[in-house]
Amino acid sequence: MTRSFAAQAVGSIFGIAGAALIAAALHPGLGFVAFLVSNVGWLAFSAWHGHWGLFAQQLVYLATSVLGVWTWLLRPVVMGA
């Protein structure tokens, strides 16, 4: 398995898992964690192949994933809610 294939697989599988977790309202925080992993996979893939449009898109998605993790998982712990 090449690193390119592995990055695509991680990006795809965790992206699908994140969408399913959020859509099913099982635990949005875990959905954003899955999206975060997916973003890293797609960032790696796009950088290796010079797909800079996809890279830029994933940087923005990474920021929204970090915001989602903060909102659903970290803020309640930090703020004591």
N, CA, C and O atoms as a Maestro MAE file, in Angstrom:
{
 s_m_m2io_version
 :::
 2.0.0
}

f_m_ct {
 s_m_title
 :::
 protein
 m_atom[324] {
  # First column is atom index #
  i_m_mmod_type
  r_m_x_coord
  r_m_y_coord
  r_m_z_coord
  i_m_residue_number
  s_m_chain_name
  s_m_pdb_residue_name
  s_m_pdb_atom_name
  i_m_atomic_number
  :::
  1 25 0.847 -1.175 0.000 1 A "MET " " N  " 7
  2 3 0.000 0.000 0.000 1 A "MET " " CA " 6
  3 2 0.895 1.242 0.000 1 A "MET " " C  " 6
  4 15 1.806 1.358 0.820 1 A "MET " " O  " 8
  5 25 0.633 2.149 -0.908 2 A "THR " " N  " 7
  6 3 1.417 3.371 -0.969 2 A "THR " " CA " 6
  7 2 0.896 4.388 0.035 2 A "THR " " C  " 6
  8 15 -0.241 4.296 0.498 2 A "THR " " O  " 8
  9 25 1.742 5.360 0.365 3 A "ARG " " N  " 7
  10 3 1.300 6.393 1.311 3 A "ARG " " CA " 6
  11 2 0.172 7.217 0.710 3 A "ARG " " C  " 6
  12 15 -0.697 7.700 1.437 3 A "ARG " " O  " 8
  13 25 0.174 7.384 -0.605 4 A "SER " " N  " 7
  14 3 -0.891 8.124 -1.277 4 A "SER " " CA " 6
  15 2 -2.229 7.406 -1.120 4 A "SER " " C  " 6
  16 15 -3.243 8.024 -0.795 4 A "SER " " O  " 8
  17 25 -2.219 6.100 -1.355 5 A "PHE " " N  " 7
  18 3 -3.446 5.316 -1.188 5 A "PHE " " CA " 6
  19 2 -3.900 5.344 0.257 5 A "PHE " " C  " 6
  20 15 -5.095 5.475 0.524 5 A "PHE " " O  " 8
  21 25 -2.971 5.225 1.199 6 A "ALA " " N  " 7
  22 3 -3.318 5.249 2.622 6 A "ALA " " CA " 6
  23 2 -3.944 6.586 3.007 6 A "ALA " " C  " 6
  24 15 -4.927 6.620 3.746 6 A "ALA " " O  " 8
  25 25 -3.379 7.687 2.509 7 A "ALA " " N  " 7
  26 3 -3.933 9.008 2.818 7 A "ALA " " CA " 6
  27 2 -5.346 9.143 2.261 7 A "ALA " " C  " 6
  28 15 -6.227 9.684 2.929 7 A "ALA " " O  " 8
  29 25 -5.566 8.653 1.038 8 A "GLN " " N  " 7
  30 3 -6.913 8.694 0.452 8 A "GLN " " CA " 6
  31 2 -7.886 7.850 1.255 8 A "GLN " " C  " 6
  32 15 -9.020 8.260 1.503 8 A "GLN " " O  " 8
  33 25 -7.438 6.668 1.659 9 A "ALA " " N  " 7
  34 3 -8.299 5.776 2.421 9 A "ALA " " CA " 6
  35 2 -8.686 6.401 3.758 9 A "ALA " " C  " 6
  36 15 -9.855 6.379 4.144 9 A "ALA " " O  " 8
  37 25 -7.708 6.954 4.460 10 A "VAL " " N  " 7
  38 3 -7.987 7.615 5.743 10 A "VAL " " CA " 6
  39 2 -8.940 8.786 5.525 10 A "VAL " " C  " 6
  40 15 -9.924 8.937 6.249 10 A "VAL " " O  " 8
  41 25 -8.644 9.608 4.528 11 A "GLY " " N  " 7
  42 3 -9.500 10.751 4.240 11 A "GLY " " CA " 6
  43 2 -10.929 10.346 3.941 11 A "GLY " " C  " 6
  44 15 -11.873 10.953 4.446 11 A "GLY " " O  " 8
  45 25 -11.085 9.335 3.129 12 A "SER " " N  " 7
  46 3 -12.425 8.879 2.739 12 A "SER " " CA " 6
  47 2 -13.175 8.210 3.879 12 A "SER " " C  " 6
  48 15 -14.315 8.571 4.170 12 A "SER " " O  " 8
  49 25 -12.548 7.247 4.520 13 A "ILE " " N  " 7
  50 3 -13.218 6.480 5.574 13 A "ILE " " CA " 6
  51 2 -13.617 7.370 6.741 13 A "ILE " " C  " 6
  52 15 -14.745 7.284 7.227 13 A "ILE " " O  " 8
  53 25 -12.709 8.221 7.193 14 A "PHE " " N  " 7
  54 3 -13.027 9.071 8.334 14 A "PHE " " CA " 6
  55 2 -13.981 10.193 7.947 14 A "PHE " " C  " 6
  56 15 -14.749 10.652 8.793 14 A "PHE " " O  " 8
  57 25 -13.959 10.647 6.703 15 A "GLY " " N  " 7
  58 3 -14.930 11.626 6.239 15 A "GLY " " CA " 6
  59 2 -16.341 11.055 6.244 15 A "GLY " " C  " 6
  60 15 -17.288 11.716 6.669 15 A "GLY " " O  " 8
  61 25 -16.470 9.826 5.769 16 A "ILE " " N  " 7
  62 3 -17.766 9.140 5.772 16 A "ILE " " CA " 6
  63 2 -18.233 8.912 7.209 16 A "ILE " " C  " 6
  64 15 -19.400 9.135 7.529 16 A "ILE " " O  " 8
  65 25 -17.325 8.469 8.066 17 A "ALA " " N  " 7
  66 3 -17.688 8.231 9.470 17 A "ALA " " CA " 6
  67 2 -18.134 9.522 10.143 17 A "ALA " " C  " 6
  68 15 -19.118 9.525 10.883 17 A "ALA " " O  " 8
  69 25 -17.419 10.625 9.894 18 A "GLY " " N  " 7
  70 3 -17.789 11.905 10.483 18 A "GLY " " CA " 6
  71 2 -19.169 12.353 10.033 18 A "GLY " " C  " 6
  72 15 -19.975 12.809 10.845 18 A "GLY " " O  " 8
  73 25 -19.443 12.224 8.745 19 A "ALA " " N  " 7
  74 3 -20.755 12.617 8.219 19 A "ALA " " CA " 6
  75 2 -21.858 11.769 8.841 19 A "ALA " " C  " 6
  76 15 -22.916 12.289 9.195 19 A "ALA " " O  " 8
  77 25 -21.618 10.475 8.975 20 A "ALA " " N  " 7
  78 3 -22.623 9.584 9.561 20 A "ALA " " CA " 6
  79 2 -22.873 9.913 11.030 20 A "ALA " " C  " 6
  80 15 -24.020 9.931 11.476 20 A "ALA " " O  " 8
  81 25 -21.807 10.175 11.782 21 A "LEU " " N  " 7
  82 3 -21.963 10.499 13.203 21 A "LEU " " CA " 6
  83 2 -22.735 11.797 13.407 21 A "LEU " " C  " 6
  84 15 -23.576 11.888 14.301 21 A "LEU " " O  " 8
  85 25 -22.454 12.792 12.589 22 A "ILE " " N  " 7
  86 3 -23.158 14.067 12.729 22 A "ILE " " CA " 6
  87 2 -24.596 13.953 12.230 22 A "ILE " " C  " 6
  88 15 -25.514 14.456 12.878 22 A "ILE " " O  " 8
  89 25 -24.802 13.304 11.096 23 A "ALA " " N  " 7
  90 3 -26.145 13.170 10.534 23 A "ALA " " CA " 6
  91 2 -27.069 12.376 11.452 23 A "ALA " " C  " 6
  92 15 -28.253 12.692 11.568 23 A "ALA " " O  " 8
  93 25 -26.534 11.354 12.099 24 A "ALA " " N  " 7
  94 3 -27.339 10.526 12.991 24 A "ALA " " CA " 6
  95 2 -27.500 11.154 14.372 24 A "ALA " " C  " 6
  96 15 -28.241 10.641 15.210 24 A "ALA " " O  " 8
  97 25 -26.806 12.262 14.606 25 A "ALA " " N  " 7
  98 3 -26.832 12.959 15.902 25 A "ALA " " CA " 6
  99 2 -26.445 12.025 17.051 25 A "ALA " " C  " 6
  100 15 -26.906 12.189 18.181 25 A "ALA " " O  " 8
  101 25 -25.589 11.038 16.745 26 A "LEU " " N  " 7
  102 3 -25.126 10.129 17.788 26 A "LEU " " CA " 6
  103 2 -24.211 10.861 18.758 26 A "LEU " " C  " 6
  104 15 -24.412 10.821 19.971 26 A "LEU " " O  " 8
  105 25 -23.218 11.520 18.212 27 A "HIS " " N  " 7
  106 3 -22.319 12.334 19.026 27 A "HIS " " CA " 6
  107 2 -21.562 13.271 18.091 27 A "HIS " " C  " 6
  108 15 -20.540 12.886 17.522 27 A "HIS " " O  " 8
  109 25 -22.053 14.494 17.928 28 A "PRO " " N  " 7
  110 3 -21.407 15.419 16.988 28 A "PRO " " CA " 6
  111 2 -19.924 15.632 17.265 28 A "PRO " " C  " 6
  112 15 -19.140 15.813 16.333 28 A "PRO " " O  " 8
  113 25 -19.533 15.612 18.529 29 A "GLY " " N  " 7
  114 3 -18.120 15.808 18.855 29 A "GLY " " CA " 6
  115 2 -17.241 14.756 18.227 29 A "GLY " " C  " 6
  116 15 -16.176 15.072 17.697 29 A "GLY " " O  " 8
  117 25 -17.671 13.507 18.279 30 A "LEU " " N  " 7
  118 3 -16.900 12.429 17.663 30 A "LEU " " CA " 6
  119 2 -16.916 12.547 16.144 30 A "LEU " " C  " 6
  120 15 -15.955 12.161 15.479 30 A "LEU " " O  " 8
  121 25 -17.998 13.076 15.599 31 A "GLY " " N  " 7
  122 3 -18.053 13.318 14.160 31 A "GLY " " CA " 6
  123 2 -16.993 14.319 13.733 31 A "GLY " " C  " 6
  124 15 -16.352 14.147 12.696 31 A "GLY " " O  " 8
  125 25 -16.805 15.370 14.534 32 A "PHE " " N  " 7
  126 3 -15.784 16.360 14.206 32 A "PHE " " CA " 6
  127 2 -14.370 15.813 14.403 32 A "PHE " " C  " 6
  128 15 -13.449 16.216 13.691 32 A "PHE " " O  " 8
  129 25 -14.189 14.913 15.345 33 A "VAL " " N  " 7
  130 3 -12.888 14.258 15.492 33 A "VAL " " CA " 6
  131 2 -12.600 13.428 14.239 33 A "VAL " " C  " 6
  132 15 -11.484 13.446 13.721 33 A "VAL " " O  " 8
  133 25 -13.605 12.705 13.760 34 A "ALA " " N  " 7
  134 3 -13.427 11.920 12.533 34 A "ALA " " CA " 6
  135 2 -13.113 12.839 11.348 34 A "ALA " " C  " 6
  136 15 -12.247 12.526 10.531 34 A "ALA " " O  " 8
  137 25 -13.816 13.968 11.257 35 A "PHE " " N  " 7
  138 3 -13.518 14.928 10.194 35 A "PHE " " CA " 6
  139 2 -12.087 15.452 10.301 35 A "PHE " " C  " 6
  140 15 -11.420 15.651 9.285 35 A "PHE " " O  " 8
  141 25 -11.620 15.673 11.518 36 A "LEU " " N  " 7
  142 3 -10.257 16.156 11.732 36 A "LEU " " CA " 6
  143 2 -9.240 15.163 11.165 36 A "LEU " " C  " 6
  144 15 -8.284 15.558 10.497 36 A "LEU " " O  " 8
  145 25 -9.451 13.884 11.435 37 A "VAL " " N  " 7
  146 3 -8.567 12.847 10.904 37 A "VAL " " CA " 6
  147 2 -8.652 12.821 9.374 37 A "VAL " " C  " 6
  148 15 -7.636 12.698 8.690 37 A "VAL " " O  " 8
  149 25 -9.869 12.938 8.850 38 A "SER " " N  " 7
  150 3 -10.071 12.974 7.405 38 A "SER " " CA " 6
  151 2 -9.324 14.153 6.787 38 A "SER " " C  " 6
  152 15 -8.667 14.000 5.757 38 A "SER " " O  " 8
  153 25 -9.421 15.324 7.406 39 A "ASN " " N  " 7
  154 3 -8.733 16.513 6.886 39 A "ASN " " CA " 6
  155 2 -7.234 16.286 6.787 39 A "ASN " " C  " 6
  156 15 -6.612 16.672 5.796 39 A "ASN " " O  " 8
  157 25 -6.649 15.668 7.796 40 A "VAL " " N  " 7
  158 3 -5.207 15.406 7.784 40 A "VAL " " CA " 6
  159 2 -4.849 14.472 6.627 40 A "VAL " " C  " 6
  160 15 -3.854 14.686 5.934 40 A "VAL " " O  " 8
  161 25 -5.657 13.446 6.425 41 A "GLY " " N  " 7
  162 3 -5.417 12.533 5.307 41 A "GLY " " CA " 6
  163 2 -5.463 13.239 3.965 41 A "GLY " " C  " 6
  164 15 -4.588 13.038 3.123 41 A "GLY " " O  " 8
  165 25 -6.492 14.077 3.759 42 A "TRP " " N  " 7
  166 3 -6.609 14.785 2.492 42 A "TRP " " CA " 6
  167 2 -5.557 15.867 2.333 42 A "TRP " " C  " 6
  168 15 -5.119 16.136 1.215 42 A "TRP " " O  " 8
  169 25 -5.139 16.494 3.429 43 A "LEU " " N  " 7
  170 3 -4.040 17.461 3.343 43 A "LEU " " CA " 6
  171 2 -2.759 16.779 2.879 43 A "LEU " " C  " 6
  172 15 -2.045 17.304 2.025 43 A "LEU " " O  " 8
  173 25 -2.472 15.614 3.439 44 A "ALA " " N  " 7
  174 3 -1.273 14.878 3.037 44 A "ALA " " CA " 6
  175 2 -1.351 14.492 1.566 44 A "ALA " " C  " 6
  176 15 -0.408 14.718 0.806 44 A "ALA " " O  " 8
  177 25 -2.472 13.912 1.171 45 A "PHE " " N  " 7
  178 3 -2.638 13.492 -0.219 45 A "PHE " " CA " 6
  179 2 -2.483 14.668 -1.182 45 A "PHE " " C  " 6
  180 15 -1.756 14.582 -2.172 45 A "PHE " " O  " 8
  181 25 -3.170 15.759 -0.881 46 A "SER " " N  " 7
  182 3 -3.140 16.895 -1.800 46 A "SER " " CA " 6
  183 2 -1.761 17.549 -1.866 46 A "SER " " C  " 6
  184 15 -1.356 18.026 -2.926 46 A "SER " " O  " 8
  185 25 -1.043 17.577 -0.758 47 A "ALA " " N  " 7
  186 3 0.310 18.137 -0.768 47 A "ALA " " CA " 6
  187 2 1.252 17.259 -1.592 47 A "ALA " " C  " 6
  188 15 2.049 17.770 -2.378 47 A "ALA " " O  " 8
  189 25 1.161 15.941 -1.413 48 A "TRP " " N  " 7
  190 3 2.036 15.028 -2.150 48 A "TRP " " CA " 6
  191 2 1.824 15.131 -3.658 48 A "TRP " " C  " 6
  192 15 2.762 14.943 -4.433 48 A "TRP " " O  " 8
  193 25 0.597 15.429 -4.073 49 A "HIS " " N  " 7
  194 3 0.273 15.446 -5.495 49 A "HIS " " CA " 6
  195 2 0.150 16.853 -6.074 49 A "HIS " " C  " 6
  196 15 -0.145 17.009 -7.259 49 A "HIS " " O  " 8
  197 25 0.369 17.860 -5.263 50 A "GLY " " N  " 7
  198 3 0.309 19.229 -5.758 50 A "GLY " " CA " 6
  199 2 -1.086 19.712 -6.115 50 A "GLY " " C  " 6
  200 15 -1.250 20.577 -6.975 50 A "GLY " " O  " 8
  201 25 -2.089 19.153 -5.453 51 A "HIS " " N  " 7
  202 3 -3.481 19.583 -5.672 51 A "HIS " " CA " 6
  203 2 -3.775 20.726 -4.698 51 A "HIS " " C  " 6
  204 15 -4.374 20.521 -3.642 51 A "HIS " " O  " 8
  205 25 -3.342 21.931 -5.071 52 A "TRP " " N  " 7
  206 3 -3.366 23.046 -4.116 52 A "TRP " " CA " 6
  207 2 -4.755 23.580 -3.852 52 A "TRP " " C  " 6
  208 15 -4.998 24.140 -2.783 52 A "TRP " " O  " 8
  209 25 -5.669 23.428 -4.781 53 A "GLY " " N  " 7
  210 3 -7.058 23.811 -4.519 53 A "GLY " " CA " 6
  211 2 -7.668 22.932 -3.437 53 A "GLY " " C  " 6
  212 15 -8.320 23.426 -2.516 53 A "GLY " " O  " 8
  213 25 -7.453 21.631 -3.556 54 A "LEU " " N  " 7
  214 3 -7.932 20.695 -2.539 54 A "LEU " " CA " 6
  215 2 -7.239 20.953 -1.208 54 A "LEU " " C  " 6
  216 15 -7.865 20.864 -0.152 54 A "LEU " " O  " 8
  217 25 -5.963 21.267 -1.255 55 A "PHE " " N  " 7
  218 3 -5.209 21.564 -0.035 55 A "PHE " " CA " 6
  219 2 -5.816 22.775 0.679 55 A "PHE " " C  " 6
  220 15 -6.036 22.743 1.890 55 A "PHE " " O  " 8
  221 25 -6.084 23.841 -0.078 56 A "ALA " " N  " 7
  222 3 -6.673 25.045 0.514 56 A "ALA " " CA " 6
  223 2 -8.049 24.751 1.109 56 A "ALA " " C  " 6
  224 15 -8.377 25.223 2.198 56 A "ALA " " O  " 8
  225 25 -8.847 23.971 0.390 57 A "GLN " " N  " 7
  226 3 -10.169 23.604 0.882 57 A "GLN " " CA " 6
  227 2 -10.053 22.830 2.194 57 A "GLN " " C  " 6
  228 15 -10.803 23.088 3.135 57 A "GLN " " O  " 8
  229 25 -9.130 21.896 2.258 58 A "GLN " " N  " 7
  230 3 -8.975 21.088 3.464 58 A "GLN " " CA " 6
  231 2 -8.443 21.901 4.641 58 A "GLN " " C  " 6
  232 15 -8.741 21.588 5.794 58 A "GLN " " O  " 8
  233 25 -7.661 22.939 4.361 59 A "LEU " " N  " 7
  234 3 -7.227 23.827 5.450 59 A "LEU " " CA " 6
  235 2 -8.428 24.513 6.100 59 A "LEU " " C  " 6
  236 15 -8.503 24.626 7.323 59 A "LEU " " O  " 8
  237 25 -9.366 24.970 5.268 60 A "VAL " " N  " 7
  238 3 -10.580 25.600 5.798 60 A "VAL " " CA " 6
  239 2 -11.416 24.564 6.554 60 A "VAL " " C  " 6
  240 15 -11.919 24.841 7.643 60 A "VAL " " O  " 8
  241 25 -11.561 23.378 5.976 61 A "TYR " " N  " 7
  242 3 -12.308 22.318 6.657 61 A "TYR " " CA " 6
  243 2 -11.637 21.916 7.967 61 A "TYR " " C  " 6
  244 15 -12.312 21.603 8.948 61 A "TYR " " O  " 8
  245 25 -10.308 21.927 7.977 62 A "LEU " " N  " 7
  246 3 -9.579 21.629 9.207 62 A "LEU " " CA " 6
  247 2 -9.949 22.636 10.297 62 A "LEU " " C  " 6
  248 15 -10.166 22.262 11.450 62 A "LEU " " O  " 8
  249 25 -10.019 23.914 9.922 63 A "ALA " " N  " 7
  250 3 -10.400 24.949 10.891 63 A "ALA " " CA " 6
  251 2 -11.817 24.716 11.422 63 A "ALA " " C  " 6
  252 15 -12.066 24.891 12.614 63 A "ALA " " O  " 8
  253 25 -12.752 24.321 10.540 64 A "THR " " N  " 7
  254 3 -14.111 24.057 11.012 64 A "THR " " CA " 6
  255 2 -14.163 22.801 11.869 64 A "THR " " C  " 6
  256 15 -14.970 22.719 12.795 64 A "THR " " O  " 8
  257 25 -13.320 21.829 11.575 65 A "SER " " N  " 7
  258 3 -13.260 20.620 12.407 65 A "SER " " CA " 6
  259 2 -12.722 20.944 13.795 65 A "SER " " C  " 6
  260 15 -13.237 20.447 14.797 65 A "SER " " O  " 8
  261 25 -11.687 21.779 13.853 66 A "VAL " " N  " 7
  262 3 -11.137 22.198 15.147 66 A "VAL " " CA " 6
  263 2 -12.206 22.958 15.928 66 A "VAL " " C  " 6
  264 15 -12.353 22.753 17.133 66 A "VAL " " O  " 8
  265 25 -12.949 23.828 15.259 67 A "LEU " " N  " 7
  266 3 -14.037 24.554 15.918 67 A "LEU " " CA " 6
  267 2 -15.089 23.585 16.447 67 A "LEU " " C  " 6
  268 15 -15.584 23.754 17.561 67 A "LEU " " O  " 8
  269 25 -15.431 22.578 15.657 68 A "GLY " " N  " 7
  270 3 -16.407 21.579 16.096 68 A "GLY " " CA " 6
  271 2 -15.928 20.787 17.296 68 A "GLY " " C  " 6
  272 15 -16.700 20.532 18.220 68 A "GLY " " O  " 8
  273 25 -14.657 20.394 17.292 69 A "VAL " " N  " 7
  274 3 -14.091 19.668 18.446 69 A "VAL " " CA " 6
  275 2 -14.121 20.572 19.674 69 A "VAL " " C  " 6
  276 15 -14.474 20.124 20.765 69 A "VAL " " O  " 8
  277 25 -13.753 21.842 19.503 70 A "TRP " " N  " 7
  278 3 -13.798 22.786 20.620 70 A "TRP " " CA " 6
  279 2 -15.230 22.920 21.154 70 A "TRP " " C  " 6
  280 15 -15.462 22.816 22.358 70 A "TRP " " O  " 8
  281 25 -16.176 23.147 20.256 71 A "THR " " N  " 7
  282 3 -17.561 23.397 20.647 71 A "THR " " CA " 6
  283 2 -18.193 22.204 21.357 71 A "THR " " C  " 6
  284 15 -18.855 22.369 22.382 71 A "THR " " O  " 8
  285 25 -17.990 21.005 20.816 72 A "TRP " " N  " 7
  286 3 -18.703 19.835 21.319 72 A "TRP " " CA " 6
  287 2 -17.946 19.039 22.374 72 A "TRP " " C  " 6
  288 15 -18.569 18.366 23.195 72 A "TRP " " O  " 8
  289 25 -16.623 19.099 22.370 73 A "LEU " " N  " 7
  290 3 -15.861 18.263 23.304 73 A "LEU " " CA " 6
  291 2 -15.045 19.053 24.315 73 A "LEU " " C  " 6
  292 15 -15.104 18.769 25.511 73 A "LEU " " O  " 8
  293 25 -14.298 20.023 23.863 74 A "LEU " " N  " 7
  294 3 -13.342 20.694 24.758 74 A "LEU " " CA " 6
  295 2 -13.971 21.810 25.588 74 A "LEU " " C  " 6
  296 15 -13.726 21.896 26.791 74 A "LEU " " O  " 8
  297 25 -14.775 22.662 24.961 75 A "ARG " " N  " 7
  298 3 -15.366 23.782 25.692 75 A "ARG " " CA " 6
  299 2 -16.188 23.329 26.898 75 A "ARG " " C  " 6
  300 15 -16.055 23.916 27.972 75 A "ARG " " O  " 8
  301 25 -17.035 22.301 26.756 76 A "PRO " " N  " 7
  302 3 -17.785 21.872 27.946 76 A "PRO " " CA " 6
  303 2 -16.889 21.432 29.107 76 A "PRO " " C  " 6
  304 15 -17.232 21.643 30.271 76 A "PRO " " O  " 8
  305 25 -15.744 20.821 28.792 77 A "VAL " " N  " 7
  306 3 -14.817 20.380 29.838 77 A "VAL " " CA " 6
  307 2 -14.095 21.583 30.446 77 A "VAL " " C  " 6
  308 15 -13.987 21.706 31.666 77 A "VAL " " O  " 8
  309 25 -13.602 22.469 29.573 78 A "VAL " " N  " 7
  310 3 -12.842 23.626 30.025 78 A "VAL " " CA " 6
  311 2 -13.734 24.594 30.800 78 A "VAL " " C  " 6
  312 15 -13.331 25.117 31.839 78 A "VAL " " O  " 8
  313 25 -14.941 24.829 30.296 79 A "MET " " N  " 7
  314 3 -15.849 25.794 30.915 79 A "MET " " CA " 6
  315 2 -16.686 25.178 32.036 79 A "MET " " C  " 6
  316 15 -17.416 25.886 32.729 79 A "MET " " O  " 8
  317 25 -16.580 23.870 32.213 80 A "GLY " " N  " 7
  318 3 -17.301 23.200 33.292 80 A "GLY " " CA " 6
  319 2 -18.785 23.052 33.069 80 A "GLY " " C  " 6
  320 15 -19.558 23.003 34.026 80 A "GLY " " O  " 8
  321 25 -19.196 22.978 31.807 81 A "ALA " " N  " 7
  322 3 -20.629 22.839 31.519 81 A "ALA " " CA " 6
  323 2 -21.042 21.394 31.523 81 A "ALA " " C  " 6
  324 15 -22.213 21.086 31.299 81 A "ALA " " O  " 8
  :::
 }
 m_bond[323] {
  # First column is bond index #
  i_m_from
  i_m_to
  i_m_order
  :::
  1 1 2 1
  2 2 3 1
  3 3 4 2
  4 3 5 1
  5 5 6 1
  6 6 7 1
  7 7 8 2
  8 7 9 1
  9 9 10 1
  10 10 11 1
  11 11 12 2
  12 11 13 1
  13 13 14 1
  14 14 15 1
  15 15 16 2
  16 15 17 1
  17 17 18 1
  18 18 19 1
  19 19 20 2
  20 19 21 1
  21 21 22 1
  22 22 23 1
  23 23 24 2
  24 23 25 1
  25 25 26 1
  26 26 27 1
  27 27 28 2
  28 27 29 1
  29 29 30 1
  30 30 31 1
  31 31 32 2
  32 31 33 1
  33 33 34 1
  34 34 35 1
  35 35 36 2
  36 35 37 1
  37 37 38 1
  38 38 39 1
  39 39 40 2
  40 39 41 1
  41 41 42 1
  42 42 43 1
  43 43 44 2
  44 43 45 1
  45 45 46 1
  46 46 47 1
  47 47 48 2
  48 47 49 1
  49 49 50 1
  50 50 51 1
  51 51 52 2
  52 51 53 1
  53 53 54 1
  54 54 55 1
  55 55 56 2
  56 55 57 1
  57 57 58 1
  58 58 59 1
  59 59 60 2
  60 59 61 1
  61 61 62 1
  62 62 63 1
  63 63 64 2
  64 63 65 1
  65 65 66 1
  66 66 67 1
  67 67 68 2
  68 67 69 1
  69 69 70 1
  70 70 71 1
  71 71 72 2
  72 71 73 1
  73 73 74 1
  74 74 75 1
  75 75 76 2
  76 75 77 1
  77 77 78 1
  78 78 79 1
  79 79 80 2
  80 79 81 1
  81 81 82 1
  82 82 83 1
  83 83 84 2
  84 83 85 1
  85 85 86 1
  86 86 87 1
  87 87 88 2
  88 87 89 1
  89 89 90 1
  90 90 91 1
  91 91 92 2
  92 91 93 1
  93 93 94 1
  94 94 95 1
  95 95 96 2
  96 95 97 1
  97 97 98 1
  98 98 99 1
  99 99 100 2
  100 99 101 1
  101 101 102 1
  102 102 103 1
  103 103 104 2
  104 103 105 1
  105 105 106 1
  106 106 107 1
  107 107 108 2
  108 107 109 1
  109 109 110 1
  110 110 111 1
  111 111 112 2
  112 111 113 1
  113 113 114 1
  114 114 115 1
  115 115 116 2
  116 115 117 1
  117 117 118 1
  118 118 119 1
  119 119 120 2
  120 119 121 1
  121 121 122 1
  122 122 123 1
  123 123 124 2
  124 123 125 1
  125 125 126 1
  126 126 127 1
  127 127 128 2
  128 127 129 1
  129 129 130 1
  130 130 131 1
  131 131 132 2
  132 131 133 1
  133 133 134 1
  134 134 135 1
  135 135 136 2
  136 135 137 1
  137 137 138 1
  138 138 139 1
  139 139 140 2
  140 139 141 1
  141 141 142 1
  142 142 143 1
  143 143 144 2
  144 143 145 1
  145 145 146 1
  146 146 147 1
  147 147 148 2
  148 147 149 1
  149 149 150 1
  150 150 151 1
  151 151 152 2
  152 151 153 1
  153 153 154 1
  154 154 155 1
  155 155 156 2
  156 155 157 1
  157 157 158 1
  158 158 159 1
  159 159 160 2
  160 159 161 1
  161 161 162 1
  162 162 163 1
  163 163 164 2
  164 163 165 1
  165 165 166 1
  166 166 167 1
  167 167 168 2
  168 167 169 1
  169 169 170 1
  170 170 171 1
  171 171 172 2
  172 171 173 1
  173 173 174 1
  174 174 175 1
  175 175 176 2
  176 175 177 1
  177 177 178 1
  178 178 179 1
  179 179 180 2
  180 179 181 1
  181 181 182 1
  182 182 183 1
  183 183 184 2
  184 183 185 1
  185 185 186 1
  186 186 187 1
  187 187 188 2
  188 187 189 1
  189 189 190 1
  190 190 191 1
  191 191 192 2
  192 191 193 1
  193 193 194 1
  194 194 195 1
  195 195 196 2
  196 195 197 1
  197 197 198 1
  198 198 199 1
  199 199 200 2
  200 199 201 1
  201 201 202 1
  202 202 203 1
  203 203 204 2
  204 203 205 1
  205 205 206 1
  206 206 207 1
  207 207 208 2
  208 207 209 1
  209 209 210 1
  210 210 211 1
  211 211 212 2
  212 211 213 1
  213 213 214 1
  214 214 215 1
  215 215 216 2
  216 215 217 1
  217 217 218 1
  218 218 219 1
  219 219 220 2
  220 219 221 1
  221 221 222 1
  222 222 223 1
  223 223 224 2
  224 223 225 1
  225 225 226 1
  226 226 227 1
  227 227 228 2
  228 227 229 1
  229 229 230 1
  230 230 231 1
  231 231 232 2
  232 231 233 1
  233 233 234 1
  234 234 235 1
  235 235 236 2
  236 235 237 1
  237 237 238 1
  238 238 239 1
  239 239 240 2
  240 239 241 1
  241 241 242 1
  242 242 243 1
  243 243 244 2
  244 243 245 1
  245 245 246 1
  246 246 247 1
  247 247 248 2
  248 247 249 1
  249 249 250 1
  250 250 251 1
  251 251 252 2
  252 251 253 1
  253 253 254 1
  254 254 255 1
  255 255 256 2
  256 255 257 1
  257 257 258 1
  258 258 259 1
  259 259 260 2
  260 259 261 1
  261 261 262 1
  262 262 263 1
  263 263 264 2
  264 263 265 1
  265 265 266 1
  266 266 267 1
  267 267 268 2
  268 267 269 1
  269 269 270 1
  270 270 271 1
  271 271 272 2
  272 271 273 1
  273 273 274 1
  274 274 275 1
  275 275 276 2
  276 275 277 1
  277 277 278 1
  278 278 279 1
  279 279 280 2
  280 279 281 1
  281 281 282 1
  282 282 283 1
  283 283 284 2
  284 283 285 1
  285 285 286 1
  286 286 287 1
  287 287 288 2
  288 287 289 1
  289 289 290 1
  290 290 291 1
  291 291 292 2
  292 291 293 1
  293 293 294 1
  294 294 295 1
  295 295 296 2
  296 295 297 1
  297 297 298 1
  298 298 299 1
  299 299 300 2
  300 299 301 1
  301 301 302 1
  302 302 303 1
  303 303 304 2
  304 303 305 1
  305 305 306 1
  306 306 307 1
  307 307 308 2
  308 307 309 1
  309 309 310 1
  310 310 311 1
  311 311 312 2
  312 311 313 1
  313 313 314 1
  314 314 315 1
  315 315 316 2
  316 315 317 1
  317 317 318 1
  318 318 319 1
  319 319 320 2
  320 319 321 1
  321 321 322 1
  322 322 323 1
  323 323 324 2
  :::
 }
}
